[in-house]
Amino acid sequence: MRTRNSAGATARDRARPADPADLYDVAVLGGTLSAGLLGTVLARQGLRVLLVGAPRDHTEPSGETTVPYTAEVFLLLAKRFEVPEIAAFGLFPDLPAQVRRSSGVKRSLGFLYHRPDLPQDPAESIQFNVPGEHAEWHLYRPVVDAYARTLAGRYGAAVVPPDTTAADAWTEERHGCVRTTDGRVYRARYLVDCMGAGSPLLRRHGGDDPRPRLGHRSAVYTAHMRGVTPFEEVRPLEGYARATPWSHGTVHHLFEDGWLQLVRFDNHRENRDGVTGVTLSIDPERAADLPDDPERAFRAVIERYPDLARQFSGASTVRPWRTEPLWQRTAATTFGERWFALERTASRNDMFLSRDVTTGVELVHALASVLVPAVRRDDWSTEPFARIADFQEALVSYNDRLLRAARTACRDFRLWNAFSRVWLLWQILADLSLKRARLDCEHGPDRDWSAVEEFDLGGIWFRVPEGLRELIDRSLRLIGDVAEGRSEAEAAADAVFALLRREPFVPPLYDFGDPKARVYHFTLPKRLRMLWWVKTKAPSDFRRLLTRDNVTSVTSATSR
């Protein structure tokens, strides 16, 4: 099997044209970030890889935000499969200039609760500021996805030109076939489908479920807009004690039936083009009464909230609206002989709280862990792929459960206040836990990666502090009781905050159990208090997360 080390190669050095006469090891269908990353990883490991774009690559909306945990999954992918450039996807300053120029920075995660016909009340706001050592960002997906494909070509993948896309795909006894829009047919020993809804390969295997295997339901309206006023110019920041400018991060406007997510790409010196990613998600029953035209529907929703109406008074659309009355979908079958439906082909749910990007990278890591040995052994038995399909289903289900809880929490700010603390605790501990597992694997005597392959654990697929899974499960069940009418929102919120105050693994200095602590900064005094807590009171399995190597950030995408 060939190996390559092309960290310093250029696209011209490594990219090669696709050849119908070749038999590739893996053909990756679709031009998403996940498709490009998978192609990069497989090519770096010496596989013969073909990348073929899809007709909807440039029209299907995708996730546009990261969190620190996302960065750690990128870093795992980079370290395990020896692609240092992938580390930069978690470190904004290390990204190529063309990616930085089009994308935005993310210094905070903000939630602003709105009530009809009333100004936003600062007492119903939350802001989590990202610690300075992290470098989170807003992904401008047209450029980011194209860069990921270029990176795959740099490592030796064959790339079909972007003006030619997959028209059909099928499997035969010993390989799969892809026919492109120019009439050519390419062959590969395995097909990975990232084409999304309407994939021809998926249609051959049952298409979509008539009713999605998801509990969350939403109508989604998404576009890119120019002229969206920063919220700190709508409502003076002085009214929000200790808050930083909302436009420096991801903003979520919450209301009873849904949310509006704003992702600015122009919030740093390298980008001043004024574009913002706008995603409105609302209950489908609420959407049924809205105009059919998506622009008018969007305006009808925001006009009910005075500060939102002011924020969008001068905004205009630069990427056309995309909407569907029911956004959710799941594939009837996600794998079979010689093929696998990954990411957007397997399912689609709300793009919220960075799960769209994060889940895609988690799945690339999981699938690559079985694809590389399958090619090297020329063993295409379905059992390893069935395990990854089950893991994908578990991730999808876990995300769906979080989304259902988030929608219920929107009914009452007190409940959202509690839900957001559970979500943040999970993100912090998942980031630290995955980093600990990755470092243990990376520096172990045999570089054994089994600690980051515990896919049977489900949505949290590595060791975490004892009690975290149970706290998340119990919190989501308490919120579920509100959705089912078995509990009131205030009582559920009080119960969740009580859990956060009681559990010994929850660092008390974070004030997660205090409903009034709504602005989070991880300051130097807090860091010192954290070290004291770790040395004196923290449970042993938490102490292993706060070792020097586990809290030292990676400062360069090429650090080894």
C-alpha positions in Angstrom: 0.0 0.0 0.0 1.4 3.4 -1.0 2.0 6.1 1.7 2.4 9.8 1.2 3.8 12.6 3.2 2.7 15.7 1.4 2.3 18.3 4.2 4.3 20.8 2.1 2.9 19.8 -1.3 0.9 22.2 -3.5 -2.4 21.3 -5.2 -0.6 21.3 -8.5 2.0 18.8 -7.1 -0.6 16.3 -5.9 -4.0 16.7 -7.5 -4.5 14.4 -10.5 -7.4 14.1 -12.9 -10.0 11.4 -12.5 -9.6 8.5 -14.9 -12.4 6.1 -15.8 -9.9 3.4 -16.6 -8.7 3.3 -12.9 -10.2 1.1 -10.2 -10.2 3.3 -7.1 -10.3 2.0 -3.6 -13.0 4.4 -2.4 -15.2 6.9 -4.3 -16.6 9.7 -2.1 -19.7 11.3 -3.6 -20.5 14.9 -2.6 -18.6 18.1 -2.1 -19.2 18.7 1.6 -16.6 19.4 4.3 -17.0 15.8 5.5 -16.5 14.4 2.0 -13.3 16.5 1.6 -12.0 15.5 5.0 -12.7 11.8 4.4 -11.0 12.0 1.0 -8.0 13.7 2.5 -7.6 11.2 5.3 -8.0 8.2 3.1 -5.5 9.5 0.5 -3.0 10.4 3.2 -3.2 6.7 4.3 -2.3 5.6 0.8 -5.7 4.7 -0.6 -6.7 5.4 -4.2 -9.5 7.9 -3.7 -11.9 9.5 -6.1 -13.9 12.6 -5.2 -17.1 13.4 -7.2 -19.3 16.4 -6.4 -23.1 16.5 -6.1 -25.6 18.8 -7.8 -26.8 20.2 -4.4 -23.4 20.9 -3.0 -23.8 24.6 -3.4 -27.5 24.9 -2.5 -27.9 22.6 0.5 -27.3 24.6 3.7 -24.7 23.3 6.1 -23.5 24.0 9.7 -21.5 27.2 10.1 -20.2 27.1 13.7 -17.7 25.3 15.9 -17.2 24.9 19.7 -14.0 23.8 21.5 -15.1 20.2 21.4 -15.4 20.4 17.6 -11.8 21.6 17.5 -10.7 18.6 19.5 -12.4 16.2 17.0 -10.6 18.0 14.2 -7.3 17.6 16.1 -8.0 13.9 16.7 -8.5 13.4 13.0 -5.3 15.3 12.2 -3.1 13.4 14.7 -4.5 10.0 14.1 -4.3 10.0 10.3 -1.2 12.3 10.1 -2.8 15.3 8.3 -1.6 18.4 10.1 -3.6 20.8 8.0 -6.8 19.4 9.5 -5.7 20.7 12.9 -6.2 24.2 11.5 -9.9 23.6 11.2 -10.0 23.9 14.9 -7.6 26.9 15.1 -8.9 29.9 13.1 -5.5 31.8 12.9 -3.9 28.7 11.3 -6.4 28.5 8.5 -5.3 29.4 5.0 -5.8 33.1 4.2 -8.6 32.5 1.7 -10.6 30.6 4.3 -10.1 33.2 7.0 -11.0 36.1 4.6 -14.4 34.6 4.0 -15.2 33.1 7.4 -15.8 34.7 10.8 -14.4 34.4 14.3 -16.4 33.1 17.3 -15.5 34.6 20.7 -18.8 33.9 22.4 -22.0 32.0 22.4 -25.0 34.2 23.2 -28.7 33.5 23.9 -31.3 36.3 23.9 -34.9 35.5 24.9 -37.7 37.5 23.2 -41.3 38.0 24.0 -43.9 39.2 21.5 -44.3 43.0 21.3 -41.7 43.6 24.1 -38.1 44.7 24.0 -35.5 42.1 24.9 -35.0 42.0 28.7 -31.3 41.8 29.6 -32.3 39.7 32.6 -33.2 37.0 30.0 -29.9 36.7 28.3 -26.9 34.3 28.6 -23.4 34.6 27.2 -20.6 32.0 27.3 -17.3 33.6 26.3 -14.8 31.3 24.7 -11.5 31.0 26.6 -8.7 32.9 24.9 -6.6 29.8 24.1 -9.4 28.5 21.9 -9.9 29.8 18.4 -13.4 29.0 17.3 -14.9 30.3 14.1 -17.8 30.6 11.7 -17.4 28.5 8.6 -18.3 30.1 5.3 -19.1 26.8 3.8 -18.7 27.5 0.0 -15.0 28.3 0.6 -14.4 25.9 3.4 -15.9 22.9 1.6 -13.9 23.8 -1.6 -10.7 24.0 0.4 -11.3 20.5 1.9 -11.6 19.1 -1.6 -8.4 20.9 -2.6 -6.7 19.4 0.4 -7.7 15.9 -0.6 -6.3 16.5 -4.1 -3.1 17.7 -2.5 -2.7 14.4 -0.8 -3.2 12.5 -4.0 -7.0 12.0 -4.4 -8.3 12.1 -7.9 -10.9 15.0 -8.2 -13.6 15.2 -10.8 -13.8 18.9 -12.0 -16.4 20.9 -10.0 -18.6 21.6 -13.1 -19.1 17.8 -13.4 -21.2 16.1 -10.7 -22.5 12.6 -10.0 -25.7 11.7 -12.0 -26.1 8.1 -10.9 -24.4 5.5 -8.6 -24.9 1.8 -8.0 -23.0 -1.2 -6.7 -22.0 -4.4 -8.5 -20.6 -7.6 -7.1 -17.0 -6.5 -6.7 -17.2 -2.7 -7.0 -19.4 0.4 -7.2 -19.9 2.6 -10.1 -20.5 6.4 -10.5 -21.8 7.9 -13.7 -21.1 11.7 -14.0 -23.0 14.4 -15.8 -20.6 14.2 -18.7 -21.5 10.5 -19.3 -18.3 9.0 -17.9 -18.4 6.0 -15.5 -15.9 5.6 -12.7 -15.4 2.5 -10.6 -14.3 2.0 -7.0 -14.2 -0.9 -4.6 -16.3 1.1 -2.1 -18.7 4.0 -2.3 -19.3 6.6 0.4 -22.3 8.8 -0.3 -22.3 12.4 1.1 -24.7 13.7 -1.6 -27.6 14.4 0.7 -31.4 14.1 -0.1 -32.2 12.7 -3.5 -29.0 10.7 -3.8 -29.4 8.2 -6.7 -27.6 5.5 -4.7 -30.0 6.1 -1.8 -33.0 5.9 -4.1 -31.8 2.4 -5.2 -31.8 1.3 -1.5 -35.2 2.5 -0.3 -34.8 6.3 -0.3 -36.0 8.3 2.7 -38.2 7.1 5.5 -41.9 8.2 4.9 -41.7 9.5 8.5 -38.3 10.6 9.8 -36.9 8.5 12.7 -36.6 11.8 14.7 -38.7 13.3 17.4 -37.7 16.9 16.7 -39.8 18.7 14.0 -39.1 22.1 12.5 -39.7 24.3 9.5 -36.4 25.9 8.6 -35.6 29.1 6.7 -32.0 29.8 5.9 -30.1 32.4 3.9 -27.1 34.7 3.9 -27.9 38.3 4.4 -26.1 41.6 4.2 -26.8 44.6 6.4 -27.8 42.8 9.6 -27.3 45.3 12.4 -25.1 44.0 15.3 -27.4 43.5 18.3 -25.2 45.7 20.5 -26.2 48.5 18.2 -29.8 47.6 18.6 -29.7 47.5 22.4 -26.7 49.2 24.1 -24.3 46.7 25.6 -24.2 48.7 28.8 -27.5 47.1 29.8 -25.9 43.7 29.7 -23.5 43.5 32.7 -20.1 41.9 31.8 -21.3 40.9 28.3 -19.0 41.3 25.3 -20.3 42.5 21.9 -22.8 39.9 20.7 -21.6 40.2 17.1 -18.2 38.8 18.1 -19.8 35.3 18.4 -22.7 33.2 17.5 -26.1 34.7 18.6 -29.3 32.8 19.2 -32.5 34.7 19.5 -34.9 32.5 21.3 -38.7 32.7 21.5 -41.5 30.3 22.5 -41.8 28.4 19.2 -38.2 28.3 18.0 -35.0 30.2 17.5 -33.1 32.4 15.1 -29.3 31.7 14.8 -27.0 34.5 13.5 -23.5 33.7 12.3 -21.4 36.7 11.3 -18.6 36.3 8.8 -17.5 39.9 8.9 -16.5 40.3 12.5 -12.7 40.6 12.1 -10.3 42.7 10.2 -9.8 40.3 7.3 -13.5 40.2 6.4 -15.6 43.3 6.0 -18.1 42.2 3.4 -21.1 42.4 5.8 -22.5 38.9 5.3 -24.3 37.0 8.0 -25.6 33.4 8.0 -29.3 33.5 9.1 -31.2 30.4 10.2 -34.8 30.5 11.5 -36.2 27.3 13.0 -39.8 27.2 14.2 -42.5 24.7 15.1 -44.1 23.4 11.8 -47.6 24.2 13.1 -46.5 27.8 13.6 -45.1 27.9 10.1 -48.4 26.6 8.6 -49.9 30.0 9.1 -47.0 31.9 7.5 -46.8 33.2 3.9 -45.5 30.7 1.3 -42.8 33.2 0.2 -39.8 32.6 2.6 -38.8 36.2 2.8 -42.3 37.3 3.7 -42.5 34.4 6.2 -39.2 35.4 7.8 -40.4 39.0 8.1 -43.7 37.9 9.6 -41.9 36.1 12.4 -39.4 38.8 13.3 -41.9 41.6 13.1 -43.5 40.2 16.3 -40.3 41.0 18.3 -39.4 44.7 18.2 -35.7 44.4 18.6 -35.5 41.7 15.9 -37.4 43.9 13.6 -34.9 46.7 14.2 -31.9 44.4 13.7 -33.2 43.3 10.3 -34.7 46.6 9.1 -31.9 47.2 6.6 -31.0 43.6 5.8 -31.2 42.1 2.3 -30.6 38.6 1.0 -27.4 37.7 -0.8 -27.8 33.9 -0.9 -31.4 32.9 -1.8 -33.6 31.6 0.9 -33.8 27.8 1.3 -36.8 26.4 3.2 -38.8 23.3 3.7 -42.0 22.9 5.7 -40.4 19.8 7.4 -36.7 20.0 7.5 -36.1 16.6 9.1 -35.4 13.5 7.1 -33.7 10.1 7.6 -32.6 7.4 5.1 -34.4 4.1 5.1 -31.1 2.3 4.8 -27.6 3.7 5.5 -25.2 0.9 4.4 -24.9 -2.2 2.4 -22.6 -4.3 0.2 -19.9 -1.9 -1.0 -21.6 1.4 0.1 -22.2 3.7 3.0 -24.5 6.7 3.4 -22.7 9.3 5.5 -23.7 12.5 7.2 -26.3 14.5 5.2 -27.2 11.5 3.1 -28.1 9.5 6.2 -30.2 12.2 7.9 -30.9 15.9 8.4 -31.9 17.8 11.5 -31.6 21.4 12.7 -28.3 23.1 12.4 -28.0 24.2 16.0 -25.4 24.4 18.7 -22.6 23.4 16.3 -23.8 19.8 16.1 -24.0 19.7 12.3 -20.2 20.4 11.8 -19.2 18.4 14.9 -21.2 15.3 14.0 -19.8 15.3 10.5 -16.2 15.2 11.7 -17.0 12.5 14.3 -18.4 10.4 11.6 -15.4 10.9 9.3 -13.2 9.7 12.1 -15.4 6.6 12.7 -15.7 5.6 9.1 -12.0 6.1 8.3 -11.2 3.8 11.2 -12.8 0.9 9.4 -12.3 1.9 5.8 -8.5 2.0 5.9 -8.1 -1.5 7.3 -10.8 -2.8 4.9 -8.9 -1.6 1.9 -5.6 -2.9 3.2 -7.0 -6.3 3.9 -9.3 -6.3 0.8 -12.0 -7.4 3.2 -15.4 -5.9 2.5 -17.5 -7.8 5.0 -20.3 -5.6 6.3 -19.9 -6.2 10.0 -17.5 -3.3 10.7 -19.6 -1.0 8.6 -22.7 -2.0 10.5 -21.0 -0.9 13.7 -20.3 2.5 12.2 -23.9 2.7 10.9 -25.1 2.0 14.4 -22.8 4.7 15.8 -24.1 7.1 13.2 -27.7 6.3 14.3 -26.7 6.8 17.9 -25.2 10.3 17.2 -28.2 11.3 15.2 -30.5 10.1 18.0 -28.5 11.9 20.7 -28.5 15.1 18.7 -32.3 14.7 18.2 -32.8 14.4 21.9 -30.8 17.5 22.5 -32.8 19.4 19.9 -36.2 18.2 21.4 -35.0 19.5 24.8 -33.9 22.8 23.3 -37.2 23.4 21.7 -39.1 22.6 24.9 -36.7 24.8 26.9 -37.6 27.7 24.6 -41.0 27.8 26.3 -39.6 29.5 29.4 -36.3 31.4 29.9 -35.8 29.8 33.3 -35.8 26.3 31.6 -33.5 27.5 28.8 -31.1 28.9 31.5 -30.9 25.5 33.1 -30.7 23.5 29.8 -27.8 25.7 28.5 -25.7 25.0 31.6 -26.1 21.2 31.1 -25.1 21.7 27.4 -22.1 23.8 28.3 -20.9 21.3 31.0 -21.1 18.5 28.5 -19.2 20.4 25.9 -16.4 21.4 28.4 -16.0 17.8 29.8 -16.3 16.2 26.3 -13.5 18.5 25.0 -11.2 17.6 28.0 -12.1 13.9 28.0 -11.6 13.4 24.2 -8.3 15.3 24.5 -7.2 13.0 27.3 -8.1 9.9 25.4 -6.4 11.2 22.2 -3.2 12.0 24.1 -3.1 8.6 25.8 -3.5 6.9 22.4 -1.0 9.2 20.7 1.8 8.7 23.2 1.1 5.2 24.2 3.7 2.5 23.4 1.7 1.0 20.6 -0.3 4.0 19.4 -3.4 2.0 20.1 -6.5 4.1 19.2 -9.1 1.8 20.8 -9.9 4.4 23.5 -11.3 6.7 20.8 -13.2 3.9 19.1 -15.7 3.1 21.8 -18.6 3.6 19.4 -20.9 1.2 21.2 -21.1 3.9 24.0 -23.3 6.0 21.7 -23.4 9.7 21.5 -20.5 10.1 24.0 -18.0 7.6 22.6 -15.1 7.9 25.0 -14.5 7.8 28.7 -15.9 10.8 30.6 -16.1 11.6 34.4 -18.4 9.3 36.3 -21.9 10.7 36.6 -21.8 13.0 33.5 -23.9 10.6 31.3 -26.4 10.2 34.1 -26.7 14.0 34.7 -27.3 14.6 31.0 -29.9 11.9 30.8 -31.8 13.0 33.9 -31.8 16.6 32.9 -33.2 15.7 29.4 -35.8 13.6 31.1 -36.9 16.4 33.3 -37.2 18.7 30.3 -39.1 15.9 28.5 -41.6 15.8 31.4 -42.4 19.5 30.6 -42.9 18.6 26.9 -45.3 15.8 27.9 -47.2 18.0 30.4 -46.1 16.1 33.5 -44.2 19.0 35.0 -44.0 22.8 34.9 -41.1 24.6 33.3 -40.1 26.4 36.5 -40.0 23.1 38.6 -38.0 21.4 35.9 -35.5 24.2 35.8 -35.1 24.2 39.6 -34.5 20.5 39.5 -31.8 20.7 36.9 -30.0 23.5 38.7 -30.2 21.4 41.9 -28.5 18.5 40.0 -25.7 20.8 38.9 -25.2 22.0 42.5 -25.2 18.5 43.9 -22.9 16.5 41.6 -19.3 16.3 42.8 -17.8 16.3 39.4 -19.3 19.7 38.5 -16.6 22.4 39.2 -18.3 24.8 41.6 -16.3 27.8 40.4 -18.2 27.6 37.0 -21.4 28.6 38.9 -23.3 26.2 36.7 -25.8 25.7 39.5 -26.5 29.4 40.0 -29.3 30.7 37.7 -28.1 34.3 38.2 -24.6 33.6 36.8 -25.6 34.2 33.2 -22.3 35.6 31.8 -19.4 33.2 31.7 -15.7 34.3 31.5 -12.9 31.8 32.3 -10.7 34.4 33.9 -7.2 33.9 35.5 -8.6 33.9 39.1 -11.1 31.2 38.0 -8.2 29.2 36.5 -6.3 29.4 39.8 -9.4 28.4 41.8 -9.9 25.5 39.4 -6.4 24.2 40.1 -7.0 24.4 43.8 -10.3 22.5 43.5 -8.6 19.8 41.4 -5.8 19.3 43.9 -8.2 19.3 47.0 -11.7 18.2 46.1 -12.1 17.0 42.5 -13.0 13.3 41.9 -10.0 11.3 40.7 -11.4 10.8 37.2 -11.8 14.6 36.8 -8.2 15.2 38.0 -6.9 13.2 35.1 -8.5 15.8 32.8 -6.7 18.7 34.4 -3.1 17.6 33.9 -0.7 20.0 32.4 -0.6 18.3 29.0 -4.4 18.1 28.8 -5.0 21.8 29.5 -2.2 23.1 27.3 -3.7 24.1 23.9 -2.2 23.4 20.5 -0.8 26.6 19.2 0.0 25.6 15.6 -1.7 23.4 13.1 1.6 21.8 12.3 2.7 21.0 15.9 3.3 17.3 16.2 
